[in-house]
């Protein structure tokens, strides 16, 4: 793979990661957020595969297949494992309107580039130049956790945060060992399963998963 092609593919993958992150903040539909999460998982798997092909590491190719299976297929399927008609009726009422949310994402992205350039420097490698996108994904995940009211939507923010951490790891250090990535992926899948079941029980018992309303019930 030529250096030019490598740069273009990394740019395409990281651009997709950043775009899907911004669209998760902009869209209020839970079903749309799940689809964006699946697309982001595919983009992350493609990024790892590109890095593995460039560096000639077969282990990274296996890791990319693992990421595709867990983050691109399994986790979105778990989140969407109920009637699509029911999911389609779930609309978020976030604490930030779409314009303010997108503006916040823009500011967080700029902040990410400033922080990375000050802490580790952007350097000359392709990975170091793209690393701020991973940090921007992490901050956007925290934004979703803060601004979304429903438990399932906050779970989307948690998974976005996890994708951001993985992106930074692969861009700056070439990734993590296969067994470690397998263990982390299983842990994340287990957490999602537990929270998904818990959110379903909350919905059946209280008629919804709006965190603000549940807090009022506690008070």
SVG drawing of the C-alpha trace seen along z (x, -y; Angstrom):
<svg xmlns="http://www.w3.org/2000/svg" viewBox="-46 -27 53 41">
<polyline fill="none" stroke="black" stroke-width="0.4" points="0.0,0.0 1.4,-3.4 1.7,-6.2 -0.7,-8.3 -3.4,-5.6 -2.8,-4.9 -3.3,-8.6 -6.5,-8.7 -7.9,-5.6 -7.1,-6.7 -8.7,-10.1 -11.8,-8.4 -12.2,-6.1 -11.5,-8.8 -13.8,-11.3 -16.6,-8.7 -16.0,-8.2 -16.2,-11.9 -19.3,-12.3 -21.2,-9.5 -20.4,-11.0 -21.8,-14.4 -24.9,-12.8 -25.5,-10.9 -25.7,-14.2 -27.9,-15.7 -30.4,-12.9 -33.0,-12.3 -34.3,-9.0 -33.0,-6.0 -33.2,-3.7 -31.1,-6.2 -28.5,-6.4 -28.3,-2.6 -27.7,-2.6 -25.1,-5.3 -23.4,-3.2 -23.3,-0.2 -21.8,-2.3 -19.2,-3.7 -18.3,-0.1 -17.7,0.8 -15.6,-2.4 -13.5,-1.6 -12.9,2.0 -11.9,0.6 -9.4,-1.8 -7.8,1.1 -7.6,3.2 -5.9,0.4 -3.4,-0.1 -2.7,3.6 -2.3,3.9 0.1,0.9 2.2,2.3 2.0,5.9 0.6,7.1 -1.8,10.1 -3.0,9.7 -4.5,6.3 -6.5,7.8 -7.9,10.4 -8.6,7.5 -10.5,5.6 -12.7,8.7 -13.4,8.9 -14.3,5.2 -16.6,5.6 -18.3,8.6 -18.8,6.9 -19.1,3.2 -20.5,3.3 -22.9,6.2 -23.5,7.6 -23.8,4.5 -26.2,2.7 -28.3,5.9 -28.6,6.2 -29.7,2.5 -32.2,3.0 -33.5,6.3 -37.1,5.2 -39.9,4.3 -38.6,1.7 -42.0,0.0 -41.5,-0.5 -38.0,-1.9 -39.1,-4.2 -41.6,-5.9 -38.9,-6.6 -37.7,-10.2 -35.3,-12.0 -35.8,-15.4 -32.2,-16.3 -31.1,-19.1 -29.5,-20.8 -31.3,-21.7 -29.7,-20.3 -28.0,-23.6 -26.4,-24.1 -25.4,-20.4 -23.6,-20.6 -21.9,-23.8 -20.7,-22.1 -19.3,-19.1 -17.4,-21.6 -15.9,-23.3 -15.0,-19.9 -13.3,-18.9 -11.2,-22.1 -10.4,-21.6 -9.3,-18.1 -6.8,-19.3 -5.5,-21.9 -5.1,-19.5 -3.4,-16.8 -1.0,-19.3 0.0,-20.7 0.3,-17.3 1.9,-15.0 2.3,-17.1 0.8,-16.2 4.1,-14.9 4.6,-13.7 2.9,-10.4 -0.6,-9.9 -1.8,-8.4 -0.7,-11.3 -2.5,-13.8 -5.7,-11.8 -5.5,-11.1 -7.5,-14.2 -10.5,-12.7 -10.5,-9.9 -10.4,-12.4 -13.3,-14.3 -15.3,-11.1 -14.6,-10.6 -15.7,-14.1 -18.8,-13.7 -19.7,-10.5 -19.5,-12.4 -21.8,-15.0 -24.4,-12.4 -24.2,-11.0 -24.9,-14.5 -27.5,-15.8 -29.6,-12.7 -32.5,-11.8 -33.3,-8.2 -31.2,-5.3 -30.8,-3.7 -29.7,-6.9 -27.1,-7.4 -25.9,-3.8 -25.3,-5.0 -23.0,-7.7 -21.2,-5.1 -20.5,-3.0 -19.4,-6.2 -16.9,-6.9 -15.6,-3.4 -15.1,-3.7 -13.2,-6.9 -10.8,-5.3 -10.2,-2.5 -9.6,-4.9 -7.0,-6.8 -5.3,-3.5 -5.0,-2.3 -3.9,-5.6 -1.2,-6.3 0.2,-2.9 -0.8,-0.6 -3.6,1.0 -3.7,3.5 -3.1,7.3 -5.8,9.5 -6.6,11.3 -6.9,7.9 -9.2,6.5 -11.2,9.7 -11.6,9.4 -12.5,5.8 -15.1,6.4 -16.7,9.2 -16.8,6.9 -18.5,4.1 -21.0,6.6 -21.8,7.9 -22.3,4.4 -24.6,3.5 -26.6,6.7 -27.1,5.9 -28.0,2.3 -30.3,3.2 -32.2,5.7 -32.2,3.2 -33.6,0.4 -36.3,2.8 -37.4,3.6 -37.4,-0.2 -39.6,-0.7 -42.0,2.0 -42.2,0.9 -42.3,-2.9 -43.6,-3.3 -40.4,-4.9 -36.6,-5.3 -36.5,-9.1 -33.8,-9.7 -35.4,-13.0 -38.8,-11.4 -37.2,-8.5 -35.3,-11.0 -38.6,-12.8 -40.1,-9.4 -37.1,-9.0 -37.6,-12.4"/>
</svg>
